[in-house]
Amino acid sequence: MPQWLLGSWQASDSVDIPLNGLFVMALTIALTGLVALFMYRSRWGLQMRATTQNRVMAGAVGINTARVDRMTFTLGCGIAGIAGAAFTTIGSTGPTSGSLYIVDAFLTVVFGGAQSLLGTLASAFTIAQTNSTLEFFMTGSMAKVITLLTIILILMLRPDGLFSFKVRK
C-alpha cells in the first residue's frame, strides 16, 4: 500500500478513521457521481438506457445495440477493476476474497431495482444500516438472517425492486 494511505485521521479523541477507508469512500463517491453523469447526461448513457428498457425499439431508431452491449460490458469491467484495486487497500486478496461480499452485492442490486442507480444506492445504504443496527442488538449471523428475511418479504411484495422502472412489455 502507498505510504500516503497508511495511518488514520483522528476525527475526535475516541474516533480514528483509517486513511485507506477514507480513500475508498471518496473513490466510491467520485466514481458513482461520474457514472451518474455518464448515464444521465451523455449520448452513450441515453443509448444504454434506451437499449436496456426496450432493445427492439432502440434498434429501430438507429441505435447499434450490439455496440451498446459491448460498451456497457466494458464500462462494467472497468468499474469492477477499479473496485478490485481499491479493495486491495482494505483487505488481503485471494481466490475467495469476493465470496464474503457477493451475496450482499447481489441483494443490493435486486432490492434496489436492477435498472436504477438511485435504487442501488438507496438499497446499499438501507441494507448496511439495517444490518449494522441489528448487529448492535444481536449476533452478526442473526442480523444477516433477519435482514435477508426482510428483503425477501419486501421482494415478495415488489418483485422488480423498490426503484424499478415501468417498462412496456
Buried (B, 14 or more C-beta within 10 A) or exposed (E): EEEEBEEEEEEEEEEEEBBBBEBBEEBBEEBBEEBBEEBEEEEBBBBBBBBBBBBEEBBEEEBEBEEBBEBBEEBEEEBEEEBEEBBEBBEEEEEEEEEEEEEBEEBBBBBBBBBBBEBBBBBBEBBEEBBEEBBEEEEEEEBBEBBBEBBEEBBEEEEBBBBBBEEEE
